[in-house]
Amino acid sequence: MTTWCKRNLPMMRMRCWIAAVIVAAGLCTPLLLVACSTPSSPLTASLELEGRPALGKPFALRLKMRTLMALTDVKWWFYVPAGMDLLDASREPSIDMEPGRTYVITATARIVENGYHVVEAMGWKETLVRSYYARSEKIYMLVEGEDIWLSHSPPPNHWNLANPNVSVVQFQPELVQNRLYLSGALALNQPVTLVYEVTPLVDLQLATVGLTVPTGGLESGEPCVEAEDAALAAVFEFSSHEDGVYRWFGPMKRQQTYSFYVTLIATAAGEGGVRAVVSETGSVGSVSRLAIGTSQSLDLSLYSPSLAR
């Protein structure tokens, strides 16, 4: 086993997603999505994006709906995620629809943050007997300033979930303080350190600490554990029999902080979740039971439109 330790790491909390986007200009708009509806629904919906989205620049969304039967009070909505603003939309909260006609609902949106964004829209009719829905397909966007990648399919994900995944039932989690973060920003082919800090508030006789990271396009390795007193870290035993799964076993003293490290290198675009757990089991008679268990999770993503193509 190769160990790798580094003290005084710069600490930076990560957002739920991290996107690195490099794209060529000149994509065609509008982008028309295929209409779709729920089974047996007379409603269909499609979504058009008009104009060329870019950071800080407004663009138009047009929800087009049709029906096979007369419907009154048909409602609608546009969904834009965090990182985008819906500036305005048609003021009518609902519309009456006749078959054979196309009804257009317009909205104006603006991207206020670079990153990975997903937009969709929907129309629906509620009755006392049943409800009809028509949801448009989604528009996927990767944005970095003036550069943008658009598609009605998500970008390819080259990361895989490690198997088996480490997990634990939450049990007396207040007895352990723990946090999971990266030491810096995730970037293509650049190492970054995954840090899991654990501070038990009670003595643990034999704790199990586990980390699970995606595999495939996200490489990992060089596991290490540190404590302020090096002797406390030296007693841990390490085990890793599956790609992306790391486990440590050993006693932990209360009010002492232990840091568990794994180095990550993204070699391809993708997204996935990191899972960290700490637990201890105890015996009641001859039965072994969970005494303490808690966990943390961190969602990571790194997308490059050039790789998506």
FIRO-348182 format. One line per 3 residues: number of its first residue (from 1); their letters; for each residue x, y, z of N, C-alpha, C. Coordinates in nm, 2 decimals, m for minus. Layout:
FIRO-348182
NUM = A = X:Y:Z:X:Y:Z:X:Y:Z | ...;
END
This chain:
FIRO-348182
1 = MTT = 0.08:m0.12:0.00:0.00:0.00:0.00:0.09:0.12:0.00 | 0.06:0.21:m0.09:0.13:0.34:m0.09:0.06:0.44:m0.01 | 0.13:0.51:0.08:0.06:0.61:0.16:0.10:0.75:0.12;
4 = WCK = 0.02:0.84:0.14:0.04:0.98:0.10:m0.02:1.07:0.20 | 0.06:1.15:0.26:0.01:1.24:0.37:0.05:1.38:0.34 | m0.04:1.47:0.37:m0.01:1.61:0.35:m0.07:1.69:0.46;
7 = RNL = 0.00:1.77:0.53:m0.05:1.85:0.64:m0.08:1.99:0.59 | m0.17:2.06:0.67:m0.20:2.20:0.64:m0.26:2.22:0.50 | m0.35:2.13:0.47:m0.42:2.14:0.34:m0.51:2.26:0.33;
10 = PMM = m0.51:2.34:0.23:m0.61:2.45:0.21:m0.75:2.38:0.21 | m0.84:2.44:0.28:m0.97:2.38:0.29:m1.07:2.47:0.22 | m1.15:2.41:0.14:m1.25:2.48:0.06:m1.37:2.39:0.05;
13 = RMR = m1.48:2.44:0.10:m1.61:2.37:0.08:m1.65:2.36:m0.07 | m1.70:2.25:m0.11:m1.74:2.24:m0.25:m1.89:2.26:m0.26 | m1.93:2.31:m0.37:m2.07:2.32:m0.40:m2.12:2.18:m0.45;
16 = CWI = m2.25:2.17:m0.46:m2.30:2.04:m0.50:m2.25:2.00:m0.63 | m2.22:2.09:m0.72:m2.17:2.05:m0.85:m2.05:2.14:m0.88 | m1.96:2.09:m0.96:m1.84:2.17:m1.01:m1.84:2.14:m1.16;
19 = AAV = m1.84:2.24:m1.24:m1.84:2.22:m1.38:m1.73:2.29:m1.44 | m1.65:2.22:m1.53:m1.55:2.29:m1.61:m1.59:2.28:m1.75 | m1.61:2.39:m1.82:m1.68:2.39:m1.95:m1.59:2.46:m2.05;
22 = IVA = m1.56:2.39:m2.15:m1.48:2.45:m2.26:m1.55:2.41:m2.39 | m1.60:2.51:m2.46:m1.69:2.48:m2.58:m1.66:2.57:m2.69 | m1.68:2.52:m2.81:m1.67:2.61:m2.93:m1.80:2.68:m2.95;
25 = AGL = m1.79:2.80:m3.01:m1.91:2.88:m3.03:m1.98:2.84:m3.16 | m2.10:2.89:m3.19:m2.16:2.87:m3.32:m2.27:2.77:m3.32 | m2.32:2.73:m3.20:m2.43:2.63:m3.20:m2.56:2.69:m3.25;
28 = CTP = m2.64:2.61:m3.31:m2.76:2.66:m3.37:m2.87:2.66:m3.27 | m2.95:2.77:m3.27:m3.08:2.78:m3.19:m3.18:2.84:m3.28 | m3.31:2.81:m3.27:m3.37:2.75:m3.15:m3.35:2.60:m3.15;
31 = LLL = m3.36:2.54:m3.02:m3.35:2.40:m3.00:m3.49:2.35:m2.97 | m3.55:2.26:m3.06:m3.68:2.21:m3.04:m3.68:2.08:m2.98 | m3.75:2.06:m2.87:m3.75:1.93:m2.80:m3.88:1.85:m2.85;
34 = VAC = m3.86:1.72:m2.85:m3.97:1.63:m2.89:m4.08:1.64:m2.79 | m4.21:1.65:m2.84:m4.32:1.66:m2.75:m4.34:1.53:m2.68 | m4.39:1.53:m2.55:m4.42:1.41:m2.48:m4.54:1.44:m2.39;
37 = STP = m4.60:1.33:m2.34:m4.71:1.34:m2.25:m4.73:1.21:m2.17 | m4.81:1.22:m2.07:m4.83:1.10:m1.99:m4.93:1.01:m2.07 | m4.92:0.87:m2.05:m5.01:0.78:m2.12:m5.16:0.82:m2.11;
40 = SSP = m5.23:0.82:m2.22:m5.37:0.85:m2.23:m5.40:1.00:m2.21 | m5.30:1.08:m2.20:m5.33:1.22:m2.19:m5.35:1.29:m2.32 | m5.45:1.37:m2.34:m5.48:1.44:m2.47:m5.38:1.55:m2.49;
43 = LTA = m5.30:1.59:m2.38:m5.21:1.70:m2.39:m5.07:1.66:m2.44 | m5.01:1.74:m2.53:m4.87:1.72:m2.56:m4.80:1.86:m2.54 | m4.67:1.85:m2.52:m4.60:1.97:m2.49:m4.46:1.96:m2.55;
46 = SLE = m4.41:2.07:m2.61:m4.27:2.08:m2.65:m4.21:2.21:m2.61 | m4.08:2.22:m2.60:m4.01:2.34:m2.55:m3.91:2.39:m2.65 | m3.92:2.52:m2.69:m3.82:2.58:m2.78:m3.74:2.68:m2.70;
49 = LEG = m3.61:2.68:m2.73:m3.52:2.78:m2.68:m3.48:2.87:m2.79 | m3.51:3.00:m2.78:m3.48:3.09:m2.89:m3.37:3.20:m2.84 | m3.29:3.23:m2.93:m3.17:3.32:m2.89:m3.06:3.23:m2.85;
52 = RPA = m2.94:3.29:m2.83:m2.82:3.21:m2.79:m2.79:3.24:m2.65 | m2.82:3.15:m2.55:m2.79:3.17:m2.41:m2.64:3.20:m2.39 | m2.61:3.28:m2.30:m2.48:3.31:m2.25:m2.49:3.37:m2.11;
55 = LGK = m2.38:3.37:m2.04:m2.39:3.42:m1.90:m2.43:3.56:m1.90 | m2.54:3.59:m1.83:m2.59:3.72:m1.81:m2.68:3.78:m1.92 | m2.70:3.70:m2.02:m2.78:3.75:m2.14:m2.92:3.68:m2.14;
58 = PFA = m3.03:3.75:m2.15:m3.16:3.69:m2.15:m3.18:3.61:m2.28 | m3.27:3.51:m2.27:m3.31:3.43:m2.39:m3.45:3.39:m2.37 | m3.52:3.35:m2.48:m3.66:3.32:m2.47:m3.68:3.17:m2.46;
61 = LRL = m3.79:3.13:m2.38:m3.84:2.99:m2.38:m3.98:2.99:m2.43 | m4.02:2.90:m2.51:m4.15:2.89:m2.56:m4.21:2.75:m2.54 | m4.31:2.74:m2.46:m4.38:2.61:m2.43:m4.50:2.61:m2.53;
64 = KMR = m4.49:2.50:m2.62:m4.60:2.48:m2.71:m4.68:2.36:m2.67 | m4.82:2.39:m2.66:m4.91:2.28:m2.62:m5.02:2.26:m2.72 | m5.06:2.13:m2.73:m5.17:2.09:m2.82:m5.26:1.99:m2.74;
67 = TLM = m5.38:1.98:m2.78:m5.47:1.89:m2.71:m5.56:1.82:m2.81 | m5.60:1.70:m2.78:m5.69:1.62:m2.87:m5.84:1.64:m2.83 | m5.86:1.71:m2.72:m6.00:1.74:m2.68:m6.01:1.87:m2.61;
70 = ALT = m6.13:1.93:m2.61:m6.14:2.06:m2.55:m6.11:2.05:m2.40 | m6.03:2.15:m2.35:m6.00:2.15:m2.21:m6.00:2.30:m2.16 | m6.05:2.32:m2.04:m6.05:2.45:m1.98:m5.95:2.45:m1.87;
73 = DVK = m5.91:2.57:m1.83:m5.82:2.60:m1.71:m5.70:2.51:m1.71 | m5.63:2.50:m1.83:m5.51:2.43:m1.84:m5.39:2.51:m1.78 | m5.32:2.46:m1.68:m5.22:2.54:m1.61:m5.08:2.50:m1.67;
76 = WWF = m4.98:2.58:m1.64:m4.85:2.55:m1.70:m4.74:2.60:m1.60 | m4.62:2.56:m1.62:m4.50:2.61:m1.55:m4.37:2.59:m1.63 | m4.28:2.68:m1.60:m4.14:2.66:m1.65:m4.05:2.63:m1.53;
79 = YVP = m3.96:2.54:m1.54:m3.87:2.51:m1.44:m3.73:2.55:m1.48 | m3.66:2.64:m1.40:m3.52:2.67:m1.42:m3.45:2.65:m1.29 | m3.33:2.60:m1.29:m3.26:2.56:m1.17:m3.19:2.68:m1.10;
82 = AGM = m3.13:2.66:m0.98:m3.04:2.76:m0.92:m2.93:2.78:m1.02 | m2.89:2.91:m1.03:m2.80:2.95:m1.13:m2.86:3.01:m1.25 | m2.99:3.01:m1.26:m3.07:3.07:m1.36:m3.18:3.15:m1.30;
85 = DLL = m3.23:3.26:m1.37:m3.34:3.34:m1.32:m3.45:3.33:m1.43 | m3.58:3.32:m1.39:m3.69:3.34:m1.47:m3.73:3.48:m1.46 | m3.71:3.56:m1.57:m3.73:3.70:m1.56:m3.88:3.74:m1.57;
88 = DAS = m3.95:3.68:m1.67:m4.09:3.70:m1.68:m4.15:3.59:m1.76 | m4.28:3.58:m1.75:m4.36:3.47:m1.82:m4.49:3.52:m1.86 | m4.57:3.45:m1.94:m4.70:3.49:m1.97:m4.78:3.51:m1.85;
91 = REP = m4.86:3.62:m1.84:m4.93:3.65:m1.72:m5.06:3.57:m1.70 | m5.11:3.50:m1.80:m5.23:3.42:m1.78:m5.19:3.30:m1.70 | m5.25:3.27:m1.58:m5.22:3.16:m1.50:m5.27:3.03:m1.56;
94 = SID = m5.37:3.04:m1.65:m5.42:2.92:m1.72:m5.48:2.96:m1.85 | m5.51:2.86:m1.94:m5.57:2.88:m2.07:m5.67:2.78:m2.10 | m5.77:2.82:m2.18:m5.87:2.72:m2.24:m5.82:2.68:m2.37;
97 = MEP = m5.83:2.55:m2.40:m5.77:2.49:m2.52:m5.87:2.42:m2.61 | m5.86:2.43:m2.74:m5.94:2.36:m2.83:m5.85:2.27:m2.92 | m5.91:2.15:m2.96:m5.83:2.06:m3.04:m5.79:2.12:m3.17;
100 = GRT = m5.67:2.08:m3.23:m5.63:2.13:m3.36:m5.56:2.26:m3.36 | m5.54:2.32:m3.24:m5.47:2.45:m3.23:m5.34:2.43:m3.15 | m5.24:2.52:m3.17:m5.12:2.52:m3.10:m5.12:2.64:m3.01;
103 = YVI = m5.10:2.62:m2.88:m5.10:2.73:m2.78:m4.95:2.75:m2.73 | m4.91:2.88:m2.74:m4.77:2.91:m2.70:m4.77:2.99:m2.58 | m4.69:2.95:m2.48:m4.66:3.02:m2.36:m4.52:3.06:m2.36;
106 = TAT = m4.49:3.19:m2.34:m4.35:3.24:m2.35:m4.30:3.28:m2.21 | m4.17:3.27:m2.20:m4.10:3.32:m2.08:m3.96:3.36:m2.12 | m3.90:3.45:m2.04:m3.77:3.49:m2.06:m3.68:3.45:m1.94;
109 = ARI = m3.57:3.39:m1.97:m3.48:3.34:m1.86:m3.34:3.40:m1.88 | m3.26:3.39:m1.78:m3.12:3.44:m1.79:m3.03:3.35:m1.70 | m2.91:3.32:m1.75:m2.82:3.24:m1.68:m2.73:3.34:m1.60;
112 = VEN = m2.72:3.32:m1.47:m2.65:3.40:m1.38:m2.52:3.34:m1.32 | m2.51:3.21:m1.34:m2.39:3.14:m1.29:m2.35:3.04:m1.40 | m2.21:3.03:m1.42:m2.16:2.92:m1.51:m2.19:2.79:m1.45;
115 = GYH = m2.20:2.69:m1.53:m2.22:2.55:m1.48:m2.31:2.47:m1.57 | m2.37:2.37:m1.50:m2.45:2.27:m1.57:m2.60:2.30:m1.53 | m2.68:2.33:m1.63:m2.82:2.37:m1.60:m2.91:2.28:m1.68;
118 = VVE = m3.03:2.26:m1.62:m3.14:2.18:m1.69:m3.27:2.26:m1.68 | m3.33:2.27:m1.80:m3.46:2.35:m1.81:m3.57:2.26:m1.86 | m3.69:2.27:m1.81:m3.80:2.20:m1.86:m3.93:2.28:m1.84;
121 = AMG = m4.04:2.23:m1.90:m4.17:2.30:m1.88:m4.28:2.20:m1.89 | m4.40:2.23:m1.84:m4.51:2.14:m1.83:m4.64:2.21:m1.84 | m4.74:2.14:m1.89:m4.88:2.19:m1.88:m4.96:2.08:m1.82;
124 = WKE = m5.07:2.11:m1.75:m5.15:2.01:m1.69:m5.30:2.06:m1.67 | m5.39:1.96:m1.66:m5.53:1.99:m1.64:m5.58:1.90:m1.53 | m5.63:1.95:m1.42:m5.68:1.88:m1.31:m5.84:1.87:m1.32;
127 = TLV = m5.89:1.76:m1.30:m6.04:1.74:m1.29:m6.07:1.66:m1.16 | m6.20:1.65:m1.13:m6.24:1.57:m1.01:m6.22:1.42:m1.04 | m6.21:1.38:m1.16:m6.20:1.24:m1.19:m6.05:1.20:m1.21;
130 = RSY = m5.98:1.28:m1.29:m5.84:1.25:m1.32:m5.76:1.38:m1.36 | m5.63:1.37:m1.37:m5.55:1.48:m1.41:m5.47:1.44:m1.54 | m5.45:1.54:m1.62:m5.38:1.52:m1.75:m5.25:1.60:m1.74;
133 = YAR = m5.14:1.54:m1.78:m5.01:1.61:m1.78:m4.94:1.60:m1.91 | m4.86:1.70:m1.94:m4.78:1.70:m2.06:m4.65:1.77:m2.02 | m4.54:1.69:m2.01:m4.41:1.74:m1.97:m4.32:1.74:m2.09;
136 = SEK = m4.26:1.86:m2.12:m4.16:1.86:m2.23:m4.03:1.79:m2.19 | m3.96:1.75:m2.29:m3.82:1.70:m2.26:m3.74:1.81:m2.21 | m3.63:1.77:m2.15:m3.54:1.87:m2.08:m3.44:1.93:m2.18;
139 = IYM = m3.40:2.05:m2.16:m3.28:2.11:m2.23:m3.17:2.11:m2.13 | m3.06:2.05:m2.17:m2.93:2.04:m2.09:m2.84:2.15:m2.14 | m2.78:2.23:m2.05:m2.69:2.33:m2.09:m2.56:2.32:m2.01;
142 = LVE = m2.44:2.34:m2.07:m2.32:2.36:m2.01:m2.27:2.50:m2.05 | m2.25:2.59:m1.95:m2.23:2.73:m1.98:m2.10:2.78:m1.91 | m2.01:2.85:m1.99:m1.90:2.91:m1.93:m1.88:3.05:m2.01;
145 = GED = m1.93:3.15:m1.95:m1.93:3.28:m2.02:m2.01:3.28:m2.15 | m1.94:3.32:m2.26:m2.01:3.32:m2.39:m2.02:3.18:m2.45 | m1.95:3.08:m2.39:m1.94:2.95:m2.45:m2.06:2.87:m2.39;
148 = IWL = m2.12:2.79:m2.48:m2.24:2.71:m2.44:m2.25:2.58:m2.52 | m2.29:2.47:m2.45:m2.32:2.34:m2.51:m2.47:2.31:m2.48 | m2.55:2.28:m2.58:m2.69:2.25:m2.56:m2.73:2.11:m2.62;
151 = SHS = m2.82:2.05:m2.55:m2.87:1.92:m2.60:m3.00:1.88:m2.53 | m3.08:1.79:m2.59:m3.19:1.74:m2.52:m3.16:1.60:m2.46 | m3.03:1.57:m2.45:m2.98:1.45:m2.38:m2.87:1.50:m2.29;
154 = PPP = m2.86:1.44:m2.17:m2.76:1.48:m2.08:m2.62:1.45:m2.13 | m2.52:1.52:m2.09:m2.38:1.49:m2.13:m2.34:1.35:m2.08 | m2.26:1.28:m2.16:m2.21:1.14:m2.12:m2.14:1.14:m1.98;
157 = NHW = m2.18:1.05:m1.90:m2.12:1.04:m1.76:m2.03:0.92:m1.77 | m1.90:0.94:m1.75:m1.80:0.84:m1.76:m1.75:0.79:m1.62 | m1.82:0.84:m1.52:m1.79:0.79:m1.38:m1.89:0.68:m1.35;
160 = NLA = m1.84:0.58:m1.27:m1.92:0.47:m1.23:m1.93:0.46:m1.07 | m2.04:0.42:m1.02:m2.06:0.40:m0.88:m1.98:0.28:m0.83 | m1.90:0.30:m0.73:m1.82:0.19:m0.67:m1.91:0.09:m0.61;
163 = NPN = m1.88:m0.04:m0.63:m1.96:m0.15:m0.57:m1.87:m0.25:m0.50 | m1.90:m0.27:m0.37:m2.02:m0.23:m0.30:m2.00:m0.09:m0.24 | m2.11:m0.02:m0.22:m2.11:0.12:m0.16:m2.11:0.10:m0.01;
166 = VSV = m2.03:0.19:0.06:m2.03:0.18:0.20:m2.15:0.26:0.25 | m2.21:0.20:0.36:m2.33:0.27:0.41:m2.34:0.23:0.56 | m2.42:0.31:0.63:m2.45:0.28:0.77:m2.58:0.35:0.81;
169 = VQF = m2.65:0.28:0.90:m2.77:0.34:0.95:m2.74:0.45:1.05 | m2.81:0.56:1.05:m2.78:0.67:1.15:m2.82:0.62:1.28 | m2.73:0.62:1.38:m2.76:0.58:1.51:m2.67:0.66:1.61;
172 = QPE = m2.73:0.74:1.69:m2.66:0.83:1.78:m2.56:0.91:1.71 | m2.60:0.98:1.60:m2.50:1.06:1.52:m2.44:1.18:1.60 | m2.52:1.22:1.70:m2.47:1.34:1.78:m2.34:1.31:1.86;
175 = LVQ = m2.30:1.18:1.87:m2.18:1.14:1.94:m2.05:1.15:1.86 | m2.07:1.19:1.73:m1.95:1.20:1.64:m1.97:1.32:1.55 | m1.87:1.41:1.55:m1.87:1.52:1.46:m1.79:1.48:1.34;
178 = NRL = m1.84:1.51:1.22:m1.77:1.47:1.10:m1.81:1.56:0.98 | m1.71:1.58:0.89:m1.74:1.66:0.77:m1.65:1.60:0.66 | m1.70:1.62:0.53:m1.64:1.57:0.41:m1.63:1.68:0.31;
181 = YLS = m1.51:1.70:0.26:m1.49:1.81:0.16:m1.37:1.78:0.08 | m1.35:1.87:m0.03:m1.23:1.86:m0.11:m1.13:1.97:m0.07 | m1.00:1.95:m0.09:m0.90:2.05:m0.05:m0.89:2.16:m0.16;
184 = GAL = m0.96:2.15:m0.27:m0.95:2.25:m0.38:m1.05:2.21:m0.48 | m1.05:2.29:m0.59:m1.14:2.27:m0.70:m1.11:2.14:m0.78 | m1.21:2.07:m0.83:m1.19:1.96:m0.91:m1.17:2.00:m1.06;
187 = ALN = m1.06:1.96:m1.12:m1.03:2.00:m1.26:m0.97:1.87:m1.33 | m0.99:1.87:m1.46:m0.95:1.76:m1.54:m0.80:1.73:m1.53 | m0.76:1.61:m1.50:m0.62:1.56:m1.49:m0.54:1.63:m1.38;
190 = QPV = m0.61:1.69:m1.28:m0.54:1.76:m1.17:m0.57:1.69:m1.04 | m0.47:1.65:m0.96:m0.50:1.58:m0.83:m0.57:1.68:m0.73 | m0.66:1.63:m0.66:m0.72:1.70:m0.55:m0.75:1.60:m0.44;
193 = TLV = m0.74:1.65:m0.31:m0.75:1.56:m0.20:m0.89:1.56:m0.14 | m0.95:1.44:m0.12:m1.08:1.42:m0.05:m1.04:1.41:0.09 | m1.11:1.49:0.18:m1.08:1.49:0.32:m1.20:1.45:0.40;
196 = YEV = m1.19:1.35:0.49:m1.30:1.32:0.58:m1.25:1.34:0.72 | m1.30:1.44:0.79:m1.26:1.47:0.93:m1.36:1.41:1.03 | m1.31:1.34:1.13:m1.39:1.27:1.23:m1.35:1.30:1.37;
199 = TPL = m1.44:1.36:1.45:m1.40:1.39:1.59:m1.51:1.32:1.68 | m1.48:1.21:1.74:m1.57:1.14:1.83:m1.58:1.22:1.96 | m1.70:1.22:2.02:m1.72:1.29:2.15:m1.71:1.19:2.26;
202 = VDL = m1.70:1.06:2.22:m1.68:0.95:2.32:m1.57:0.86:2.27 | m1.51:0.78:2.36:m1.41:0.69:2.31:m1.48:0.58:2.23 | m1.41:0.54:2.12:m1.46:0.43:2.04:m1.35:0.32:2.04;
205 = QLA = m1.40:0.20:2.08:m1.30:0.09:2.10:m1.25:0.04:1.97 | m1.34:0.02:1.87:m1.30:m0.03:1.74:m1.39:0.03:1.64 | m1.35:0.15:1.58:m1.43:0.22:1.49:m1.40:0.17:1.35;
208 = TVG = m1.50:0.18:1.26:m1.49:0.15:1.12:m1.52:0.28:1.04 | m1.42:0.32:0.96:m1.43:0.44:0.88:m1.43:0.40:0.73 | m1.53:0.44:0.65:m1.53:0.40:0.51:m1.55:0.52:0.42;
211 = LTV = m1.49:0.51:0.30:m1.50:0.61:0.20:m1.53:0.54:0.07 | m1.63:0.58:0.00:m1.67:0.53:m0.14:m1.66:0.65:m0.24 | m1.59:0.63:m0.34:m1.58:0.73:m0.45:m1.61:0.66:m0.58;
214 = PTG = m1.66:0.74:m0.68:m1.69:0.68:m0.81:m1.56:0.63:m0.87 | m1.57:0.54:m0.97:m1.46:0.49:m1.04:m1.47:0.52:m1.19 | m1.40:0.46:m1.28:m1.40:0.49:m1.42:m1.32:0.61:m1.45;
217 = GLE = m1.40:0.72:m1.49:m1.33:0.85:m1.52:m1.29:0.93:m1.40 | m1.31:0.88:m1.28:m1.25:0.94:m1.16:m1.16:0.84:m1.09 | m1.03:0.87:m1.10:m0.94:0.78:m1.04:m0.91:0.82:m0.89;
220 = SGE = m0.88:0.72:m0.81:m0.85:0.75:m0.66:m0.74:0.66:m0.61 | m0.68:0.71:m0.51:m0.57:0.63:m0.45:m0.50:0.71:m0.34 | m0.38:0.65:m0.30:m0.30:0.71:m0.19:m0.38:0.74:m0.06;
223 = PCV = m0.44:0.65:m0.01:m0.52:0.67:0.12:m0.42:0.69:0.23 | m0.47:0.77:0.33:m0.38:0.80:0.45:m0.47:0.85:0.56 | m0.43:0.83:0.68:m0.50:0.88:0.80:m0.40:0.96:0.88;
226 = EAE = m0.44:1.07:0.94:m0.36:1.16:1.02:m0.44:1.20:1.15 | m0.36:1.22:1.26:m0.42:1.28:1.38:m0.31:1.37:1.44 | m0.35:1.46:1.52:m0.25:1.55:1.58:m0.14:1.47:1.66;
229 = DAA = m0.18:1.37:1.72:m0.09:1.27:1.78:m0.07:1.16:1.68 | 0.05:1.15:1.62:0.08:1.05:1.52:0.05:0.91:1.57 | 0.07:0.88:1.70:0.05:0.75:1.75:m0.10:0.71:1.74;
232 = LAA = m0.19:0.80:1.74:m0.33:0.77:1.73:m0.37:0.72:1.59 | m0.30:0.78:1.49:m0.33:0.73:1.36:m0.26:0.61:1.32 | m0.14:0.58:1.39:m0.06:0.46:1.35:m0.13:0.33:1.38;
235 = VFE = m0.22:0.33:1.47:m0.29:0.20:1.51:m0.40:0.16:1.42 | m0.43:0.24:1.32:m0.54:0.20:1.23:m0.49:0.10:1.13 | m0.58:0.00:1.10:m0.56:m0.09:0.99:m0.64:m0.05:0.87;
238 = FSS = m0.58:m0.07:0.75:m0.64:m0.02:0.63:m0.68:m0.14:0.54 | m0.79:m0.13:0.47:m0.84:m0.24:0.38:m0.90:m0.18:0.26 | m0.87:m0.23:0.14:m0.93:m0.19:0.02:m0.93:m0.30:m0.08;
241 = HED = m1.04:m0.37:m0.09:m1.05:m0.49:m0.18:m1.13:m0.46:m0.31 | m1.19:m0.34:m0.32:m1.26:m0.30:m0.44:m1.22:m0.17:m0.48 | m1.23:m0.14:m0.61:m1.20:m0.01:m0.66:m1.29:0.10:m0.60;
244 = GVY = m1.24:0.20:m0.56:m1.32:0.31:m0.51:m1.37:0.30:m0.37 | m1.34:0.19:m0.30:m1.39:0.16:m0.16:m1.27:0.15:m0.07 | m1.27:0.24:0.04:m1.15:0.24:0.13:m1.21:0.23:0.27;
247 = RWF = m1.14:0.15:0.36:m1.19:0.13:0.49:m1.07:0.13:0.59 | m1.09:0.19:0.71:m1.00:0.19:0.81:m1.06:0.13:0.94 | m0.98:0.06:1.02:m1.03:0.00:1.15:m0.94:0.04:1.26;
250 = GPM = m0.99:0.09:1.37:m0.91:0.12:1.48:m0.98:0.19:1.59 | m0.92:0.21:1.71:m0.98:0.28:1.82:m0.97:0.43:1.80 | m1.06:0.51:1.85:m1.06:0.65:1.84:m1.08:0.71:1.98;
253 = KRQ = m1.00:0.81:2.01:m1.01:0.88:2.14:m1.11:1.00:2.13 | m1.19:1.02:2.23:m1.28:1.13:2.23:m1.21:1.26:2.22 | m1.27:1.36:2.16:m1.22:1.50:2.14:m1.09:1.51:2.06;
256 = QTY = m1.06:1.40:1.99:m0.94:1.40:1.90:m0.99:1.40:1.76 | m0.93:1.48:1.67:m0.98:1.48:1.53:m0.89:1.40:1.44 | m0.95:1.31:1.37:m0.88:1.22:1.27:m0.91:1.26:1.13;
259 = SFY = m0.81:1.27:1.05:m0.84:1.31:0.91:m0.80:1.20:0.81 | m0.89:1.16:0.73:m0.87:1.05:0.64:m0.87:1.11:0.50 | m0.76:1.07:0.42:m0.74:1.13:0.29:m0.74:1.03:0.18;
262 = VTL = m0.79:1.07:0.07:m0.78:0.99:m0.06:m0.76:1.10:m0.17 | m0.67:1.07:m0.26:m0.64:1.16:m0.37:m0.73:1.12:m0.49 | m0.79:1.22:m0.55:m0.88:1.20:m0.67:m0.82:1.27:m0.79;
265 = IAT = m0.83:1.21:m0.90:m0.79:1.26:m1.03:m0.90:1.23:m1.13 | m0.97:1.34:m1.18:m1.07:1.32:m1.29:m1.00:1.31:m1.42 | m1.02:1.20:m1.49:m0.96:1.18:m1.62:m1.06:1.19:m1.73;
268 = AAG = m1.19:1.20:m1.70:m1.30:1.21:m1.80:m1.41:1.28:m1.73 | m1.50:1.33:m1.82:m1.62:1.40:m1.77:m1.71:1.31:m1.70 | m1.79:1.36:m1.60:m1.89:1.28:m1.53:m1.93:1.34:m1.41;
271 = EGG = m2.01:1.26:m1.33:m2.07:1.31:m1.20:m2.09:1.19:m1.12 | m2.10:1.21:m0.99:m2.12:1.10:m0.90:m2.11:1.14:m0.75 | m2.15:1.06:m0.66:m2.15:1.09:m0.52:m2.04:1.02:m0.44;
274 = VRA = m1.98:1.10:m0.35:m1.89:1.04:m0.25:m1.96:1.02:m0.12 | m1.93:0.90:m0.06:m2.00:0.86:0.06:m1.89:0.84:0.17 | m1.91:0.89:0.29:m1.82:0.86:0.40:m1.90:0.82:0.52;
277 = VVS = m1.85:0.72:0.59:m1.93:0.67:0.71:m1.83:0.64:0.82 | m1.88:0.65:0.95:m1.80:0.61:1.06:m1.90:0.54:1.15 | m1.86:0.42:1.21:m1.95:0.35:1.29:m1.87:0.26:1.39;
280 = ETG = m1.94:0.22:1.49:m1.89:0.12:1.59:m2.00:0.03:1.63 | m1.97:m0.10:1.64:m2.07:m0.20:1.69:m2.04:m0.24:1.83 | m2.14:m0.28:1.90:m2.13:m0.33:2.04:m2.20:m0.46:2.05;
283 = SVG = m2.18:m0.53:2.16:m2.24:m0.66:2.18:m2.34:m0.65:2.29 | m2.46:m0.71:2.27:m2.56:m0.73:2.37:m2.58:m0.88:2.38 | m2.53:m0.93:2.49:m2.52:m1.08:2.50:m2.43:m1.14:2.39;
286 = SVS = m2.48:m1.22:2.31:m2.40:m1.28:2.20:m2.43:m1.21:2.06 | m2.52:m1.11:2.07:m2.56:m1.04:1.95:m2.48:m0.91:1.93 | m2.42:m0.89:1.81:m2.35:m0.77:1.77:m2.45:m0.67:1.71;
289 = RLA = m2.45:m0.55:1.77:m2.54:m0.45:1.72:m2.47:m0.31:1.70 | m2.53:m0.23:1.62:m2.47:m0.10:1.59:m2.48:m0.01:1.72 | m2.37:0.05:1.76:m2.37:0.13:1.88:m2.37:0.28:1.84;
292 = IGT = m2.29:0.31:1.73:m2.28:0.45:1.68:m2.27:0.44:1.53 | m2.34:0.53:1.46:m2.33:0.53:1.32:m2.37:0.67:1.26 | m2.29:0.72:1.17:m2.32:0.85:1.11:m2.25:0.86:0.97;
295 = SQS = m2.29:0.95:0.89:m2.23:0.95:0.75:m2.24:1.09:0.69 | m2.16:1.11:0.59:m2.17:1.24:0.51:m2.16:1.20:0.36 | m2.21:1.29:0.28:m2.21:1.27:0.13:m2.17:1.40:0.06;
298 = LDL = m2.12:1.38:m0.05:m2.07:1.50:m0.13:m2.09:1.46:m0.28 | m2.17:1.55:m0.35:m2.19:1.53:m0.49:m2.09:1.61:m0.57 | m2.02:1.54:m0.67:m1.92:1.60:m0.75:m1.96:1.58:m0.90;
301 = SLY = m1.92:1.68:m0.98:m1.94:1.67:m1.12:m1.83:1.75:m1.19 | m1.79:1.70:m1.31:m1.70:1.77:m1.39:m1.73:1.74:m1.54 | m1.77:1.84:m1.61:m1.81:1.82:m1.75:m1.74:1.91:m1.84;
304 = SPS = m1.70:1.86:m1.96:m1.64:1.93:m2.06:m1.71:1.90:m2.19 | m1.77:2.01:m2.25:m1.85:1.98:m2.38:m1.76:1.92:m2.49 | m1.63:1.95:m2.49:m1.55:1.89:m2.60:m1.54:1.74:m2.57;
307 = LAR = m1.54:1.69:m2.45:m1.54:1.55:m2.42:m1.68:1.49:m2.45 | m1.78:1.57:m2.42:m1.92:1.52:m2.44:m1.94:1.49:m2.59 | m1.88:1.56:m2.68:m1.90:1.54:m2.82:m1.82:1.42:m2.87;
END
